[in-house]
Amino acid sequence: MNGSHSQAFRVRSTSEVITIPTCYDPKSGQHVVRWSDVHQYFENAKGNLNGKSAVLFLTNGDLEE
């Protein structure tokens, strides 16, 4: 995990923001937020939106999350 990379998440219908560090995924070459880390702060989360666009889960070569 690289502490210099993170993603901010806003609690729905409030102005509270939680910042979650990312992990580097060498296969995709990108910094990603693991769903398990999101669930530590948002236990009832079922998905993630960026505005009105859904943010998809990272999948492996078999399209498994």
N, CA, C, O and CB atoms as a CASP TS submission, in Angstrom:
PFRMAT TS
TARGET T0000
AUTHOR 0000-0000-0000
METHOD Language model
MODEL 1
PARENT N/A
ATOM      1  N   MET     1       0.855  -1.185   0.000  1.00  0.00           N
ATOM      2  CA  MET     1       0.000   0.000   0.000  1.00  0.00           C
ATOM      3  C   MET     1       0.881   1.221   0.000  1.00  0.00           C
ATOM      4  O   MET     1       1.899   1.256   0.692  1.00  0.00           O
ATOM      5  CB  MET     1      -0.962   0.013   1.218  1.00  0.00           C
ATOM      6  N   ASN     2       0.511   2.213  -0.758  1.00  0.00           N
ATOM      7  CA  ASN     2       1.251   3.454  -0.838  1.00  0.00           C
ATOM      8  C   ASN     2       0.408   4.541  -0.197  1.00  0.00           C
ATOM      9  O   ASN     2      -0.629   4.916  -0.745  1.00  0.00           O
ATOM     10  CB  ASN     2       1.612   3.808  -2.310  1.00  0.00           C
ATOM     11  N   GLY     3       0.831   5.060   0.960  1.00  0.00           N
ATOM     12  CA  GLY     3       0.055   6.042   1.711  1.00  0.00           C
ATOM     13  C   GLY     3      -0.157   7.354   0.999  1.00  0.00           C
ATOM     14  O   GLY     3      -0.999   8.149   1.417  1.00  0.00           O
ATOM     15  N   SER     4       0.599   7.612  -0.090  1.00  0.00           N
ATOM     16  CA  SER     4       0.429   8.885  -0.778  1.00  0.00           C
ATOM     17  C   SER     4      -0.753   8.867  -1.744  1.00  0.00           C
ATOM     18  O   SER     4      -1.120   9.910  -2.286  1.00  0.00           O
ATOM     19  CB  SER     4       1.696   9.240  -1.527  1.00  0.00           C
ATOM     20  N   HIS     5      -1.349   7.708  -1.965  1.00  0.00           N
ATOM     21  CA  HIS     5      -2.505   7.607  -2.837  1.00  0.00           C
ATOM     22  C   HIS     5      -3.718   7.228  -1.998  1.00  0.00           C
ATOM     23  O   HIS     5      -3.659   6.315  -1.175  1.00  0.00           O
ATOM     24  CB  HIS     5      -2.264   6.573  -3.971  1.00  0.00           C
ATOM     25  N   SER     6      -4.815   7.940  -2.219  1.00  0.00           N
ATOM     26  CA  SER     6      -6.037   7.647  -1.478  1.00  0.00           C
ATOM     27  C   SER     6      -7.239   8.101  -2.297  1.00  0.00           C
ATOM     28  O   SER     6      -7.102   8.802  -3.299  1.00  0.00           O
ATOM     29  CB  SER     6      -6.025   8.338  -0.086  1.00  0.00           C
ATOM     30  N   GLN     7      -8.406   7.687  -1.851  1.00  0.00           N
ATOM     31  CA  GLN     7      -9.658   8.064  -2.495  1.00  0.00           C
ATOM     32  C   GLN     7     -10.604   8.571  -1.421  1.00  0.00           C
ATOM     33  O   GLN     7     -10.760   7.940  -0.375  1.00  0.00           O
ATOM     34  CB  GLN     7     -10.285   6.865  -3.279  1.00  0.00           C
ATOM     35  N   ALA     8     -11.233   9.707  -1.677  1.00  0.00           N
ATOM     36  CA  ALA     8     -12.186  10.274  -0.731  1.00  0.00           C
ATOM     37  C   ALA     8     -13.593   9.767  -1.057  1.00  0.00           C
ATOM     38  O   ALA     8     -13.989   9.704  -2.221  1.00  0.00           O
ATOM     39  CB  ALA     8     -12.140  11.827  -0.765  1.00  0.00           C
ATOM     40  N   PHE     9     -14.329   9.411  -0.023  1.00  0.00           N
ATOM     41  CA  PHE     9     -15.709   8.960  -0.152  1.00  0.00           C
ATOM     42  C   PHE     9     -16.578   9.848   0.724  1.00  0.00           C
ATOM     43  O   PHE     9     -16.241  10.111   1.878  1.00  0.00           O
ATOM     44  CB  PHE     9     -15.860   7.454   0.244  1.00  0.00           C
ATOM     45  N   ARG    10     -17.690  10.308   0.178  1.00  0.00           N
ATOM     46  CA  ARG    10     -18.602  11.146   0.946  1.00  0.00           C
ATOM     47  C   ARG    10     -19.758  10.295   1.430  1.00  0.00           C
ATOM     48  O   ARG    10     -20.341   9.513   0.679  1.00  0.00           O
ATOM     49  CB  ARG    10     -19.112  12.343   0.103  1.00  0.00           C
ATOM     50  N   VAL    11     -20.075  10.464   2.699  1.00  0.00           N
ATOM     51  CA  VAL    11     -21.213   9.763   3.271  1.00  0.00           C
ATOM     52  C   VAL    11     -22.473  10.337   2.639  1.00  0.00           C
ATOM     53  O   VAL    11     -22.688  11.550   2.650  1.00  0.00           O
ATOM     54  CB  VAL    11     -21.244   9.894   4.833  1.00  0.00           C
ATOM     55  N   ARG    12     -23.292   9.471   2.098  1.00  0.00           N
ATOM     56  CA  ARG    12     -24.491   9.905   1.371  1.00  0.00           C
ATOM     57  C   ARG    12     -25.346  10.833   2.220  1.00  0.00           C
ATOM     58  O   ARG    12     -25.575  10.571   3.401  1.00  0.00           O
ATOM     59  CB  ARG    12     -25.316   8.695   0.932  1.00  0.00           C
ATOM     60  N   SER    13     -25.809  11.901   1.624  1.00  0.00           N
ATOM     61  CA  SER    13     -26.694  12.910   2.212  1.00  0.00           C
ATOM     62  C   SER    13     -26.066  13.681   3.373  1.00  0.00           C
ATOM     63  O   SER    13     -26.783  14.304   4.156  1.00  0.00           O
ATOM     64  CB  SER    13     -27.956  12.253   2.686  1.00  0.00           C
ATOM     65  N   THR    14     -24.738  13.647   3.495  1.00  0.00           N
ATOM     66  CA  THR    14     -24.053  14.478   4.483  1.00  0.00           C
ATOM     67  C   THR    14     -22.831  15.100   3.815  1.00  0.00           C
ATOM     68  O   THR    14     -22.529  14.811   2.657  1.00  0.00           O
ATOM     69  CB  THR    14     -23.643  13.644   5.748  1.00  0.00           C
ATOM     70  N   SER    15     -22.145  15.942   4.547  1.00  0.00           N
ATOM     71  CA  SER    15     -20.911  16.526   4.020  1.00  0.00           C
ATOM     72  C   SER    15     -19.681  15.818   4.576  1.00  0.00           C
ATOM     73  O   SER    15     -18.556  16.235   4.300  1.00  0.00           O
ATOM     74  CB  SER    15     -20.847  18.018   4.346  1.00  0.00           C
ATOM     75  N   GLU    16     -19.876  14.740   5.366  1.00  0.00           N
ATOM     76  CA  GLU    16     -18.756  14.008   5.941  1.00  0.00           C
ATOM     77  C   GLU    16     -17.986  13.265   4.857  1.00  0.00           C
ATOM     78  O   GLU    16     -18.581  12.599   4.009  1.00  0.00           O
ATOM     79  CB  GLU    16     -19.247  13.027   7.009  1.00  0.00           C
ATOM     80  N   VAL    17     -16.644  13.384   4.887  1.00  0.00           N
ATOM     81  CA  VAL    17     -15.785  12.719   3.909  1.00  0.00           C
ATOM     82  C   VAL    17     -14.822  11.794   4.640  1.00  0.00           C
ATOM     83  O   VAL    17     -14.209  12.181   5.636  1.00  0.00           O
ATOM     84  CB  VAL    17     -15.008  13.758   3.048  1.00  0.00           C
ATOM     85  N   ILE    18     -14.694  10.573   4.141  1.00  0.00           N
ATOM     86  CA  ILE    18     -13.754   9.585   4.663  1.00  0.00           C
ATOM     87  C   ILE    18     -12.728   9.333   3.564  1.00  0.00           C
ATOM     88  O   ILE    18     -13.103   9.093   2.416  1.00  0.00           O
ATOM     89  CB  ILE    18     -14.484   8.245   5.102  1.00  0.00           C
ATOM     90  N   THR    19     -11.442   9.384   3.894  1.00  0.00           N
ATOM     91  CA  THR    19     -10.383   9.131   2.924  1.00  0.00           C
ATOM     92  C   THR    19      -9.795   7.747   3.187  1.00  0.00           C
ATOM     93  O   THR    19      -9.352   7.452   4.297  1.00  0.00           O
ATOM     94  CB  THR    19      -9.278  10.231   2.998  1.00  0.00           C
ATOM     95  N   ILE    20      -9.797   6.906   2.159  1.00  0.00           N
ATOM     96  CA  ILE    20      -9.321   5.531   2.277  1.00  0.00           C
ATOM     97  C   ILE    20      -8.073   5.372   1.413  1.00  0.00           C
ATOM     98  O   ILE    20      -8.103   5.695   0.226  1.00  0.00           O
ATOM     99  CB  ILE    20     -10.429   4.511   1.854  1.00  0.00           C
ATOM    100  N   PRO    21      -6.968   4.876   1.995  1.00  0.00           N
ATOM    101  CA  PRO    21      -5.751   4.646   1.212  1.00  0.00           C
ATOM    102  C   PRO    21      -5.976   3.587   0.137  1.00  0.00           C
ATOM    103  O   PRO    21      -6.790   2.679   0.305  1.00  0.00           O
ATOM    104  CB  PRO    21      -4.598   4.223   2.131  1.00  0.00           C
ATOM    105  N   THR    22      -5.249   3.714  -0.959  1.00  0.00           N
ATOM    106  CA  THR    22      -5.335   2.740  -2.039  1.00  0.00           C
ATOM    107  C   THR    22      -4.230   1.698  -1.916  1.00  0.00           C
ATOM    108  O   THR    22      -3.271   1.864  -1.162  1.00  0.00           O
ATOM    109  CB  THR    22      -5.257   3.439  -3.399  1.00  0.00           C
ATOM    110  N   CYS    23      -4.390   0.639  -2.667  1.00  0.00           N
ATOM    111  CA  CYS    23      -3.369  -0.399  -2.821  1.00  0.00           C
ATOM    112  C   CYS    23      -2.967  -0.415  -4.293  1.00  0.00           C
ATOM    113  O   CYS    23      -3.798  -0.191  -5.174  1.00  0.00           O
ATOM    114  CB  CYS    23      -3.894  -1.819  -2.346  1.00  0.00           C
ATOM    115  N   TYR    24      -1.697  -0.680  -4.550  1.00  0.00           N
ATOM    116  CA  TYR    24      -1.240  -0.766  -5.935  1.00  0.00           C
ATOM    117  C   TYR    24      -1.498  -2.164  -6.468  1.00  0.00           C
ATOM    118  O   TYR    24      -1.084  -3.153  -5.863  1.00  0.00           O
ATOM    119  CB  TYR    24       0.262  -0.409  -6.049  1.00  0.00           C
ATOM    120  N   ASP    25      -2.183  -2.245  -7.601  1.00  0.00           N
ATOM    121  CA  ASP    25      -2.436  -3.514  -8.262  1.00  0.00           C
ATOM    122  C   ASP    25      -1.464  -3.649  -9.431  1.00  0.00           C
ATOM    123  O   ASP    25      -1.639  -2.988 -10.454  1.00  0.00           O
ATOM    124  CB  ASP    25      -3.916  -3.615  -8.745  1.00  0.00           C
ATOM    125  N   PRO    26      -0.436  -4.500  -9.295  1.00  0.00           N
ATOM    126  CA  PRO    26       0.581  -4.589 -10.348  1.00  0.00           C
ATOM    127  C   PRO    26       0.039  -5.119 -11.676  1.00  0.00           C
ATOM    128  O   PRO    26       0.584  -4.807 -12.735  1.00  0.00           O
ATOM    129  CB  PRO    26       1.708  -5.472  -9.885  1.00  0.00           C
ATOM    130  N   LYS    27      -1.015  -5.907 -11.628  1.00  0.00           N
ATOM    131  CA  LYS    27      -1.561  -6.453 -12.879  1.00  0.00           C
ATOM    132  C   LYS    27      -2.204  -5.369 -13.738  1.00  0.00           C
ATOM    133  O   LYS    27      -2.016  -5.341 -14.954  1.00  0.00           O
ATOM    134  CB  LYS    27      -2.586  -7.545 -12.575  1.00  0.00           C
ATOM    135  N   SER    28      -2.970  -4.471 -13.098  1.00  0.00           N
ATOM    136  CA  SER    28      -3.623  -3.392 -13.850  1.00  0.00           C
ATOM    137  C   SER    28      -2.740  -2.158 -13.945  1.00  0.00           C
ATOM    138  O   SER    28      -2.955  -1.297 -14.798  1.00  0.00           O
ATOM    139  CB  SER    28      -4.953  -3.023 -13.202  1.00  0.00           C
ATOM    140  N   GLY    29      -1.727  -2.074 -13.053  1.00  0.00           N
ATOM    141  CA  GLY    29      -0.856  -0.898 -13.037  1.00  0.00           C
ATOM    142  C   GLY    29      -1.538   0.319 -12.432  1.00  0.00           C
ATOM    143  O   GLY    29      -1.117   1.450 -12.672  1.00  0.00           O
ATOM    144  N   GLN    30      -2.587   0.095 -11.650  1.00  0.00           N
ATOM    145  CA  GLN    30      -3.348   1.202 -11.078  1.00  0.00           C
ATOM    146  C   GLN    30      -3.428   1.074  -9.568  1.00  0.00           C
ATOM    147  O   GLN    30      -3.261  -0.005  -9.000  1.00  0.00           O
ATOM    148  CB  GLN    30      -4.753   1.259 -11.679  1.00  0.00           C
ATOM    149  N   HIS    31      -3.688   2.206  -8.942  1.00  0.00           N
ATOM    150  CA  HIS    31      -3.970   2.225  -7.503  1.00  0.00           C
ATOM    151  C   HIS    31      -5.464   2.014  -7.350  1.00  0.00           C
ATOM    152  O   HIS    31      -6.262   2.684  -8.005  1.00  0.00           O
ATOM    153  CB  HIS    31      -3.502   3.578  -6.820  1.00  0.00           C
ATOM    154  N   VAL    32      -5.844   1.079  -6.484  1.00  0.00           N
ATOM    155  CA  VAL    32      -7.251   0.730  -6.326  1.00  0.00           C
ATOM    156  C   VAL    32      -7.633   0.741  -4.850  1.00  0.00           C
ATOM    157  O   VAL    32      -6.786   0.579  -3.971  1.00  0.00           O
ATOM    158  CB  VAL    32      -7.541  -0.649  -6.947  1.00  0.00           C
ATOM    159  N   VAL    33      -8.911   0.932  -4.598  1.00  0.00           N
ATOM    160  CA  VAL    33      -9.464   0.819  -3.248  1.00  0.00           C
ATOM    161  C   VAL    33     -10.148  -0.537  -3.179  1.00  0.00           C
ATOM    162  O   VAL    33     -11.011  -0.847  -4.000  1.00  0.00           O
ATOM    163  CB  VAL    33     -10.469   2.003  -2.911  1.00  0.00           C
ATOM    164  N   ARG    34      -9.761  -1.337  -2.202  1.00  0.00           N
ATOM    165  CA  ARG    34     -10.382  -2.656  -2.043  1.00  0.00           C
ATOM    166  C   ARG    34     -11.768  -2.496  -1.436  1.00  0.00           C
ATOM    167  O   ARG    34     -11.973  -1.668  -0.549  1.00  0.00           O
ATOM    168  CB  ARG    34      -9.504  -3.581  -1.158  1.00  0.00           C
ATOM    169  N   TRP    35     -12.720  -3.295  -1.918  1.00  0.00           N
ATOM    170  CA  TRP    35     -14.095  -3.233  -1.422  1.00  0.00           C
ATOM    171  C   TRP    35     -14.142  -3.545   0.065  1.00  0.00           C
ATOM    172  O   TRP    35     -14.960  -2.978   0.791  1.00  0.00           O
ATOM    173  CB  TRP    35     -14.994  -4.206  -2.196  1.00  0.00           C
ATOM    174  N   SER    36     -13.275  -4.440   0.527  1.00  0.00           N
ATOM    175  CA  SER    36     -13.252  -4.770   1.956  1.00  0.00           C
ATOM    176  C   SER    36     -12.858  -3.554   2.792  1.00  0.00           C
ATOM    177  O   SER    36     -13.337  -3.397   3.915  1.00  0.00           O
ATOM    178  CB  SER    36     -12.279  -5.930   2.223  1.00  0.00           C
ATOM    179  N   ASP    37     -11.991  -2.694   2.255  1.00  0.00           N
ATOM    180  CA  ASP    37     -11.622  -1.469   2.972  1.00  0.00           C
ATOM    181  C   ASP    37     -12.780  -0.485   3.022  1.00  0.00           C
ATOM    182  O   ASP    37     -12.983   0.182   4.036  1.00  0.00           O
ATOM    183  CB  ASP    37     -10.411  -0.812   2.314  1.00  0.00           C
ATOM    184  N   VAL    38     -13.539  -0.387   1.937  1.00  0.00           N
ATOM    185  CA  VAL    38     -14.724   0.485   1.928  1.00  0.00           C
ATOM    186  C   VAL    38     -15.707   0.004   2.989  1.00  0.00           C
ATOM    187  O   VAL    38     -16.291   0.816   3.707  1.00  0.00           O
ATOM    188  CB  VAL    38     -15.401   0.502   0.519  1.00  0.00           C
ATOM    189  N   HIS    39     -15.892  -1.296   3.090  1.00  0.00           N
ATOM    190  CA  HIS    39     -16.851  -1.856   4.053  1.00  0.00           C
ATOM    191  C   HIS    39     -16.444  -1.634   5.509  1.00  0.00           C
ATOM    192  O   HIS    39     -17.296  -1.703   6.394  1.00  0.00           O
ATOM    193  CB  HIS    39     -17.017  -3.336   3.803  1.00  0.00           C
ATOM    194  N   GLN    40     -15.185  -1.374   5.774  1.00  0.00           N
ATOM    195  CA  GLN    40     -14.776  -1.065   7.143  1.00  0.00           C
ATOM    196  C   GLN    40     -15.422   0.234   7.620  1.00  0.00           C
ATOM    197  O   GLN    40     -15.693   0.388   8.811  1.00  0.00           O
ATOM    198  CB  GLN    40     -13.244  -0.962   7.237  1.00  0.00           C
ATOM    199  N   TYR    41     -15.669   1.158   6.715  1.00  0.00           N
ATOM    200  CA  TYR    41     -16.227   2.464   7.081  1.00  0.00           C
ATOM    201  C   TYR    41     -17.687   2.615   6.679  1.00  0.00           C
ATOM    202  O   TYR    41     -18.412   3.420   7.263  1.00  0.00           O
ATOM    203  CB  TYR    41     -15.417   3.566   6.444  1.00  0.00           C
ATOM    204  N   PHE    42     -18.121   1.847   5.685  1.00  0.00           N
ATOM    205  CA  PHE    42     -19.493   1.911   5.182  1.00  0.00           C
ATOM    206  C   PHE    42     -20.048   0.487   5.152  1.00  0.00           C
ATOM    207  O   PHE    42     -20.135  -0.127   4.089  1.00  0.00           O
ATOM    208  CB  PHE    42     -19.554   2.580   3.754  1.00  0.00           C
ATOM    209  N   GLU    43     -20.420  -0.028   6.312  1.00  0.00           N
ATOM    210  CA  GLU    43     -20.828  -1.431   6.437  1.00  0.00           C
ATOM    211  C   GLU    43     -21.988  -1.815   5.532  1.00  0.00           C
ATOM    212  O   GLU    43     -22.050  -2.953   5.066  1.00  0.00           O
ATOM    213  CB  GLU    43     -21.201  -1.719   7.854  1.00  0.00           C
ATOM    214  N   ASN    44     -22.897  -0.902   5.276  1.00  0.00           N
ATOM    215  CA  ASN    44     -24.089  -1.223   4.491  1.00  0.00           C
ATOM    216  C   ASN    44     -23.950  -0.876   3.014  1.00  0.00           C
ATOM    217  O   ASN    44     -24.931  -0.947   2.274  1.00  0.00           O
ATOM    218  CB  ASN    44     -25.276  -0.503   5.059  1.00  0.00           C
ATOM    219  N   ALA    45     -22.748  -0.501   2.567  1.00  0.00           N
ATOM    220  CA  ALA    45     -22.542  -0.122   1.168  1.00  0.00           C
ATOM    221  C   ALA    45     -22.816  -1.296   0.240  1.00  0.00           C
ATOM    222  O   ALA    45     -22.421  -2.428   0.520  1.00  0.00           O
ATOM    223  CB  ALA    45     -21.114   0.393   0.955  1.00  0.00           C
ATOM    224  N   LYS    46     -23.487  -1.022  -0.851  1.00  0.00           N
ATOM    225  CA  LYS    46     -23.784  -2.044  -1.850  1.00  0.00           C
ATOM    226  C   LYS    46     -23.103  -1.729  -3.177  1.00  0.00           C
ATOM    227  O   LYS    46     -23.019  -2.596  -4.047  1.00  0.00           O
ATOM    228  CB  LYS    46     -25.296  -2.169  -2.051  1.00  0.00           C
ATOM    229  N   GLY    47     -22.623  -0.523  -3.341  1.00  0.00           N
ATOM    230  CA  GLY    47     -21.963  -0.086  -4.564  1.00  0.00           C
ATOM    231  C   GLY    47     -21.384   1.296  -4.356  1.00  0.00           C
ATOM    232  O   GLY    47     -21.450   1.851  -3.259  1.00  0.00           O
ATOM    233  N   ASN    48     -20.818   1.845  -5.412  1.00  0.00           N
ATOM    234  CA  ASN    48     -20.177   3.149  -5.328  1.00  0.00           C
ATOM    235  C   ASN    48     -20.521   3.970  -6.563  1.00  0.00           C
ATOM    236  O   ASN    48     -20.526   3.455  -7.681  1.00  0.00           O
ATOM    237  CB  ASN    48     -18.649   3.001  -5.182  1.00  0.00           C
ATOM    238  N   LEU    49     -20.807   5.238  -6.354  1.00  0.00           N
ATOM    239  CA  LEU    49     -21.116   6.144  -7.453  1.00  0.00           C
ATOM    240  C   LEU    49     -20.109   7.281  -7.512  1.00  0.00           C
ATOM    241  O   LEU    49     -19.593   7.732  -6.490  1.00  0.00           O
ATOM    242  CB  LEU    49     -22.533   6.700  -7.308  1.00  0.00           C
ATOM    243  N   ASN    50     -19.842   7.730  -8.722  1.00  0.00           N
ATOM    244  CA  ASN    50     -19.090   8.959  -8.953  1.00  0.00           C
ATOM    245  C   ASN    50     -20.074   9.882  -9.656  1.00  0.00           C
ATOM    246  O   ASN    50     -20.230   9.827 -10.875  1.00  0.00           O
ATOM    247  CB  ASN    50     -17.752   8.718  -9.814  1.00  0.00           C
ATOM    248  N   GLY    51     -20.730  10.723  -8.881  1.00  0.00           N
ATOM    249  CA  GLY    51     -21.846  11.492  -9.425  1.00  0.00           C
ATOM    250  C   GLY    51     -22.994  10.530  -9.685  1.00  0.00           C
ATOM    251  O   GLY    51     -23.480   9.879  -8.760  1.00  0.00           O
ATOM    252  N   LYS    52     -23.432  10.435 -10.939  1.00  0.00           N
ATOM    253  CA  LYS    52     -24.497   9.493 -11.301  1.00  0.00           C
ATOM    254  C   LYS    52     -23.951   8.261 -12.015  1.00  0.00           C
ATOM    255  O   LYS    52     -24.720   7.430 -12.498  1.00  0.00           O
ATOM    256  CB  LYS    52     -25.531  10.183 -12.185  1.00  0.00           C
ATOM    257  N   SER    53     -22.620   8.141 -12.085  1.00  0.00           N
ATOM    258  CA  SER    53     -22.005   6.993 -12.764  1.00  0.00           C
ATOM    259  C   SER    53     -21.553   5.945 -11.755  1.00  0.00           C
ATOM    260  O   SER    53     -20.928   6.269 -10.745  1.00  0.00           O
ATOM    261  CB  SER    53     -20.811   7.447 -13.624  1.00  0.00           C
ATOM    262  N   ALA    54     -21.876   4.688 -12.040  1.00  0.00           N
ATOM    263  CA  ALA    54     -21.456   3.585 -11.178  1.00  0.00           C
ATOM    264  C   ALA    54     -19.948   3.369 -11.332  1.00  0.00           C
ATOM    265  O   ALA    54     -19.406   3.468 -12.434  1.00  0.00           O
ATOM    266  CB  ALA    54     -22.241   2.279 -11.521  1.00  0.00           C
ATOM    267  N   VAL    55     -19.286   3.075 -10.227  1.00  0.00           N
ATOM    268  CA  VAL    55     -17.870   2.705 -10.234  1.00  0.00           C
ATOM    269  C   VAL    55     -17.830   1.185 -10.164  1.00  0.00           C
ATOM    270  O   VAL    55     -18.317   0.586  -9.205  1.00  0.00           O
ATOM    271  CB  VAL    55     -17.066   3.374  -9.030  1.00  0.00           C
ATOM    272  N   LEU    56     -17.248   0.564 -11.188  1.00  0.00           N
ATOM    273  CA  LEU    56     -17.240  -0.891 -11.275  1.00  0.00           C
ATOM    274  C   LEU    56     -16.151  -1.483 -10.393  1.00  0.00           C
ATOM    275  O   LEU    56     -15.156  -0.824 -10.090  1.00  0.00           O
ATOM    276  CB  LEU    56     -17.046  -1.339 -12.722  1.00  0.00           C
ATOM    277  N   PHE    57     -16.347  -2.728  -9.985  1.00  0.00           N
ATOM    278  CA  PHE    57     -15.367  -3.454  -9.194  1.00  0.00           C
ATOM    279  C   PHE    57     -14.232  -3.915 -10.087  1.00  0.00           C
ATOM    280  O   PHE    57     -14.438  -4.222 -11.262  1.00  0.00           O
ATOM    281  CB  PHE    57     -16.016  -4.650  -8.479  1.00  0.00           C
ATOM    282  N   LEU    58     -13.024  -3.964  -9.523  1.00  0.00           N
ATOM    283  CA  LEU    58     -11.893  -4.536 -10.210  1.00  0.00           C
ATOM    284  C   LEU    58     -12.110  -6.039 -10.313  1.00  0.00           C
ATOM    285  O   LEU    58     -12.506  -6.672  -9.334  1.00  0.00           O
ATOM    286  CB  LEU    58     -10.565  -4.204  -9.481  1.00  0.00           C
ATOM    287  N   THR    59     -11.859  -6.618 -11.476  1.00  0.00           N
ATOM    288  CA  THR    59     -12.044  -8.054 -11.661  1.00  0.00           C
ATOM    289  C   THR    59     -10.756  -8.691 -12.163  1.00  0.00           C
ATOM    290  O   THR    59      -9.862  -8.010 -12.666  1.00  0.00           O
ATOM    291  CB  THR    59     -13.197  -8.333 -12.641  1.00  0.00           C
ATOM    292  N   ASN    60     -10.677 -10.014 -12.016  1.00  0.00           N
ATOM    293  CA  ASN    60      -9.510 -10.734 -12.531  1.00  0.00           C
ATOM    294  C   ASN    60      -9.768 -11.139 -13.978  1.00  0.00           C
ATOM    295  O   ASN    60     -10.756 -10.721 -14.582  1.00  0.00           O
ATOM    296  CB  ASN    60      -9.194 -11.985 -11.657  1.00  0.00           C
ATOM    297  N   GLY    61      -8.879 -11.951 -14.527  1.00  0.00           N
ATOM    298  CA  GLY    61      -9.015 -12.375 -15.919  1.00  0.00           C
ATOM    299  C   GLY    61     -10.263 -13.179 -16.198  1.00  0.00           C
ATOM    300  O   GLY    61     -10.685 -13.280 -17.350  1.00  0.00           O
ATOM    301  N   ASP    62     -10.870 -13.757 -15.163  1.00  0.00           N
ATOM    302  CA  ASP    62     -12.097 -14.529 -15.302  1.00  0.00           C
ATOM    303  C   ASP    62     -13.334 -13.680 -14.964  1.00  0.00           C
ATOM    304  O   ASP    62     -14.435 -14.209 -14.808  1.00  0.00           O
ATOM    305  CB  ASP    62     -12.043 -15.767 -14.400  1.00  0.00           C
ATOM    306  N   LEU    63     -13.141 -12.377 -14.855  1.00  0.00           N
ATOM    307  CA  LEU    63     -14.205 -11.412 -14.505  1.00  0.00           C
ATOM    308  C   LEU    63     -14.789 -11.669 -13.131  1.00  0.00           C
ATOM    309  O   LEU    63     -15.960 -11.377 -12.887  1.00  0.00           O
ATOM    310  CB  LEU    63     -15.320 -11.458 -15.536  1.00  0.00           C
ATOM    311  N   GLU    64     -13.976 -12.220 -12.221  1.00  0.00           N
ATOM    312  CA  GLU    64     -14.388 -12.415 -10.833  1.00  0.00           C
ATOM    313  C   GLU    64     -13.864 -11.255 -10.007  1.00  0.00           C
ATOM    314  O   GLU    64     -12.731 -10.814 -10.202  1.00  0.00           O
ATOM    315  CB  GLU    64     -13.874 -13.775 -10.273  1.00  0.00           C
ATOM    316  N   GLU    65     -14.692 -10.750  -9.071  1.00  0.00           N
ATOM    317  CA  GLU    65     -14.280  -9.629  -8.221  1.00  0.00           C
ATOM    318  C   GLU    65     -13.199 -10.062  -7.258  1.00  0.00           C
ATOM    319  O   GLU    65     -12.723  -9.255  -6.460  1.00  0.00           O
ATOM    320  CB  GLU    65     -15.475  -9.062  -7.448  1.00  0.00           C
TER
END
